[in-house]
Amino acid sequence: QVQLVESGGGSVLAGGSLSLSCTVSGYTGSIYYMAWFRQSPGKERDWVSCISWSGGTSYFADSLSGRFTISRDNAKNTLYLQMNSLKPEDTAMYYCAADRGLPNPRPYDYCSGSSAAYNYWGQGTQVTVSS
């Protein structure tokens, strides 16, 4: 059974930084791509960033303006999101998501910004940015 557990959320002042982690279990030996999404109260879940199994492909939402960095350590089955220059509008519940690279034609280099592409989700970690 695949499980994703996020950690690292918290409260920070605007301009500060936070680093989120997402640990995956149950995907041993499988190729999977991953992503971060976020959701604020009363709003839809928005895509933040995604990364391929190889780590060589990653994408970010345009609104982030280069403030966030995504990475992963497959040996530790862990996904990371480094968030810098945080703004109050970054306040949200942050979710990690994962799904199998196969049967995509390029499973090692594929990721998606669509929530429909992910079958496995974590419970979320809250990030609160105050001004």
Order of alpha helices (4+ residues) and beta strands (2+ residues): beta-beta-beta-beta-beta-beta-beta-beta-beta-beta-beta
